[in-house]
């Protein structure tokens, strides 16, 4: 069973519908026990880091997330979910976040006034190295993004994919061991996004191509 | 590089897609779910679905339709029409839409933008506006005045002032639908689109007047729109999304070509 973690950070309907379209059972849940018993965990989210961290604490979800990430359960962060896997977000005046992956999350500060923030739309992801989640997807494919902040992993080796926007090249997909994370929305990225989610559903949690 | 979005717009009346000129002489075009699937498979980057009579008929938006569209496509779509409160927005978002679009009701009650942005995140809240050119630059210094209720009512509100206000209130994106260009298929109203794109730091979507691929090119290049809405030019079959995108690509506009 796939658990989709609901921590009041935005609308999870499209994540659920994407797994449904793949014929996969996925439950939206705020229950730590359900998350601990799930075979796979998806950690999505849109909105602001500060309120997301407050909700996680209030719902008592942080220990369960740490446990599943540490014990090898295939784990996928999406968008805000990805950002708060890192150590620190500059959002909301600076928010300490989960620290499951080392790094920080600054805001875009474009020097070109035509680079709008948030970045909204389809942008290319260049693959840094092969990964099971990227099987069958062509390097440089476009995925759908909606975000004002972006992940900067402390170790560049954590980047699985990179994307250019507002004068920076940022890690649009990250991974270490059983934890993978996308800044883009695979659930809204058409056929290729579905392929990534299908790959996740069969992923063993190993970091290299099988 | 971030690609420019091409966004088909489905104007729906009682679960049928229609197309009119300046909200009149509506012609039946088909089933909204079938059309959403066709355009999604055809390579559109997002969709917009407006329940165009919900507001005038004082009824809630057709939520079953939103649910059916959400089940059928795997790309983002926005929904508008008669959304007056945060709970209206919530129903549409939970049904599977990514964004909600507010227009007339936001002019009457701007707080709905900030309430929506607080509740769901700014990225969910799209402000739609219908500006019309005006000679009354004492009242509207930009030369464009916001209209509401399907162009029927002038508000005295300057389009650029309203765009900036909406950004401050927390809108994530602004759709500029020119009253003068709407339905003409003679090209977007580039001046007002550019004025607003210059005035705000959030993405701006050009709307109204698309008839040929070069109209989109001009909206992107000359007016600096981040996305453009198409309707009649694809509904009639005059162009496919593939043709539009190939033409934009040939002109050097970054667009998504593989889907």
Interface residues (C-beta under 8 A of the other chain):
Chain A: X10 X11 X13 X14 X17 X18 X20 X21 X46 X47 X48 X113 X114 X116 X117 X118 X119 X120 X121 X122 X123 X124 X138 X141 X142 X144 X145 X146 X147 X164 X165 X185 X187 X188 X189 X190 X191 X192 X193 X194
Chain B: X1 X2 X3 X4 X5 X40 X45 X70 X71 X74 X75 X76 X93 X94 X95 X96 X98 X120 X121 X122 X123 X124 X172 X173 X197 X198 X201 X202 X203 X204 X224 X226 X227 X256 X258 X259
